[in-house]
Amino acid sequence: TRFRKLWKMRLSPQMASIPEFGQVYRVIQRKLRQAGLLKQRKI
């Protein structure tokens, strides 16, 4: 995806070790849902 590609391009010059995009994305989504800033997913 676009974000995944930009993640590596923009962060690699700034960080020695870049965390995996999917893992970080899931954590951010969970925190936003807990704060009420993102709607809950319906399963």
C-alpha positions in Angstrom: 0.0 0.0 0.0 1.0 3.6 -0.3 1.5 4.1 3.4 3.7 1.0 3.7 5.9 2.3 0.9 6.2 5.8 2.3 6.9 4.4 5.8 10.2 2.9 4.6 11.1 5.8 2.2 10.7 8.5 4.8 11.8 6.8 8.0 14.9 4.8 6.8 17.2 7.9 6.7 16.1 8.8 10.2 16.1 5.5 12.0 18.6 2.6 12.2 15.9 0.0 12.7 12.4 0.6 11.4 9.5 -1.2 13.1 7.2 -3.3 10.9 4.4 -1.0 9.4 1.5 -3.4 10.0 2.4 -3.9 13.7 2.6 -0.1 14.3 -0.6 0.5 12.3 -2.6 -1.9 14.5 -1.3 -0.4 17.7 -2.2 3.1 16.6 -5.7 2.0 15.5 -6.3 0.3 18.9 -5.2 3.4 20.8 -7.4 5.7 18.6 -10.4 3.4 19.2 -9.8 3.3 23.0 -9.7 7.2 23.0 -13.0 7.3 21.1 -11.3 8.9 18.1 -12.0 6.0 15.7 -15.1 3.9 15.3 -15.2 0.3 16.5 -14.9 -2.3 13.8 -17.9 -4.5 13.4 -17.0 -8.2 13.0 
